[in-house]
């Protein structure tokens, strides 16, 4: 009986850990993040990918050209990686309701779903990621936090089949 109680408690703790924080938790945090205002014009970013052990695997920079027409935005990203490789991703983002966004890009499987509250936005999406001649469908739990009018920090946890693969960390800056 004692063993069942321990297993039940452990299972409950595990499920609670999977739920994670919700964007509404940050509703009172300021300054308030407005994607249409922040991602408008030129934006630069510096980032890195770390594996599940925390080792830095790859560094990169991003030059972005962003524009909005009403609730429709285009975020055109040009990546340059530390090994010299280059990549481009063009996001088409739609504000569907206050604090709700849908994003699409060529390498995103289906749609990215975003929820904003206060200074924070959470994106959830699946990315078709080329790795050594194969394409893996990797899930992203992506959190953006506006620090001030010019600086936004981003941390994205990557997983496949529920297994944590690593994290992407970015610092965005508006000129």
Phi, psi and omega in degrees: 000317180299321181296319178297318180297319179294316179297318180296317179296318178296318178297318178296318179296320179296315179295320178296322178294328180290330182296318178065177179290154177250148180305326181302336178302335186254018185303326183269359181284139181232156001288153181287135179277124172238107182305321182296329179275314184292310181269064176224120184094207182274137176222139176248153177214152176232135184210175177207152173252128175244142179283180185296341178271354178096001179286138178285120183262319184207142175246157180201162171238158180224132171251126183240139169243120187234144177210150180230143169233102184063239181264009181249126181233152174237122178246105184262110186252129173245114181264140168234120184267160183300337178270006178093349180294151179234151180210150177233138175225132177243115177270137170247111187246136178236128171278114185267339179193167176305124179078006182236133182224152172234135180233148177225146173207159184303325182261010175265128179277116184074227183237149169272135178249128182239142176228123182249141174206130182060231181267012192234144173228134173248126173252140171230127182197167176247130182248135173276102189254116177287127179224112175048052176082000178239161175244120178257139171268110188245133180272139178242133169245101196248124181241127176247137180228119178282122181270316175202189185299337184251335189245130177227131178256149186220131173229128180235125175269130180254138178213160174221127182054035178081000180262125181292123181263328183162190183224149172248130179240132180225149170238117178262143177219132174269140179293000000 
